[in-house]
Amino acid sequence: MAKILSIVGSYRKNGNTARVLNLLHEDILNKAERENISVEIETVFLGEFNLNPCRGCRCCFDRGEDTCPLGDDDLNTLFKKMHAADGLIIATPVYVNDVSGLVKTWMDRLAFACHRPQFHGKSALVVSTVGTGIHGYTQDVLAAGITSWGYHLSGKLGITGGALTPQADLAARYQKPIHRAAEKLVTDIQKENHLRPSLRSLVTFAVQQAVWQRHQDEDTVDARYWHEQGWTKPSTRFYLPPRTQPIVILLTRAIGRAIARFIA
Ligand SMILES: Cc1cc2nc3c(=O)[nH]c(=O)nc-3n(C[C@H](O)[C@H](O)[C@H](O)COP(=O)(O)O)c2cc1C
């Protein structure tokens, strides 16, 4: 059974973003039925969760996420749902060329996972909807965030929908890209394509590995985490053993080590 957590980053429960997700879910479930795969989708509306904005106290970075002073809100519930799923769809309306405030709060509160990646082994699809503008920056923010948490980036889907577009019109206009994104996400989960990381993910891992190898004797939450995962061992090539050609590992590792020289 593959589980997908689908997060709607808009307060509008029947807005463009939710409508695009309805279409995506339909295509995902159709593929699952066609190919006799068991897929379960859980949709959550971020607006229904009590998420307080990060205050920048750094407790999660320095003492562990369990010490967050905002810990009695709903972040932990979401965090557990993310861990329980094999795949993630994170969808946001574009607000002033960026993710919505709801999504930014969710990302900021999970910033500790950039230091201690924990969603390796999972694939994620990034979705944005705009009135008339551009998707690039918003999708880059989302993609950079989730890949630094360890997710395999399955794809990016951008939909232009004005203020509010009927679902049937969205379906007619965006049938192909929605279908492609749905098929790719299911395939990535099913074929474990997170074990075929992108060059960027391999370089990011190599940079972090070189930095934590340098700091491995430090008694910090981050250094301990990297050590306990076995990621500071020279033989470790990625969060999980990748199906990647050794030459590619050598190359990305060399690039990562060169970049790591400029990081304290
Ligand atoms: C506060 C606010 C800011 C917005 N900023 C932009 C923007 O910068 N560029 C754009 O093309 N559309 C912008 N829009 C339009 C929304 O991105 C677009 O209508 C989106 O599909 C709404 O999704 P929803 O119905 O799921 O909330 C904005 C809408 C709001 C309410």
The ligand as a Tripos MOL2 file, in Angstrom:
@<TRIPOS>MOLECULE
LIG
   31    33     1     0     0
SMALL
NO_CHARGES

@<TRIPOS>ATOM
      1 C1         -2.9160   37.7240   -1.2470 C.3       1 LIG1
      2 C2         -2.8620   37.2370   -2.6600 C.ar      1 LIG1
      3 C3         -1.7050   37.4260   -3.3980 C.ar      1 LIG1
      4 C4         -1.6190   36.9620   -4.6980 C.ar      1 LIG1
      5 N1         -0.4630   37.1670   -5.4040 N.ar      1 LIG1
      6 C5         -0.3840   36.7340   -6.6960 C.ar      1 LIG1
      7 C6          0.8160   36.9290   -7.4610 C.ar      1 LIG1
      8 O1          1.8000   37.4650   -6.9960 O.2       1 LIG1
      9 N2          0.8200   36.5070   -8.7490 N.ar      1 LIG1
     10 C7         -0.2700   35.8950   -9.3110 C.ar      1 LIG1
     11 O2         -0.2190   35.5410  -10.4780 O.2       1 LIG1
     12 N3         -1.4000   35.6580   -8.6000 N.ar      1 LIG1
     13 C8         -1.4760   36.0580   -7.3090 C.ar      1 LIG1
     14 N4         -2.6260   35.8300   -6.5820 N.ar      1 LIG1
     15 C9         -3.6870   34.9820   -7.1710 C.3       1 LIG1
     16 C10        -3.6010   33.5330   -6.6750 C.3       1 LIG1
     17 O3         -2.2830   33.0440   -6.7270 O.3       1 LIG1
     18 C11        -4.4370   32.5890   -7.5200 C.3       1 LIG1
     19 O4         -5.7300   33.0870   -7.7060 O.3       1 LIG1
     20 C12        -4.4720   31.2180   -6.8820 C.3       1 LIG1
     21 O5         -4.8240   30.2610   -7.8460 O.3       1 LIG1
     22 C13        -5.4380   31.1580   -5.7220 C.3       1 LIG1
     23 O6         -5.4750   29.8400   -5.2050 O.3       1 LIG1
     24 P1         -6.6010   29.3710   -4.1680 P.3       1 LIG1
     25 O7         -7.9030   29.6000   -4.8670 O.co2     1 LIG1
     26 O8         -6.3150   27.9530   -3.9460 O.co2     1 LIG1
     27 O9         -6.4170   30.1910   -2.9440 O.co2     1 LIG1
     28 C14        -2.7240   36.2910   -5.2810 C.ar      1 LIG1
     29 C15        -3.8890   36.0930   -4.5180 C.ar      1 LIG1
     30 C16        -3.9500   36.5540   -3.2270 C.ar      1 LIG1
     31 C17        -5.2230   36.3230   -2.4320 C.3       1 LIG1
@<TRIPOS>BOND
     1     1     2 1
     2     2     3 ar
     3     2    30 ar
     4     3     4 ar
     5     4     5 ar
     6     4    28 ar
     7     5     6 ar
     8     6     7 ar
     9     6    13 1
    10     7     8 2
    11     7     9 ar
    12     9    10 ar
    13    10    11 2
    14    10    12 ar
    15    12    13 ar
    16    13    14 ar
    17    14    15 1
    18    14    28 ar
    19    15    16 1
    20    16    17 1
    21    16    18 1
    22    18    19 1
    23    18    20 1
    24    20    21 1
    25    20    22 1
    26    22    23 1
    27    23    24 1
    28    24    25 2
    29    24    26 1
    30    24    27 1
    31    28    29 ar
    32    29    30 ar
    33    30    31 1
@<TRIPOS>SUBSTRUCTURE
     1 LIG1         1 GROUP 0 **** ****
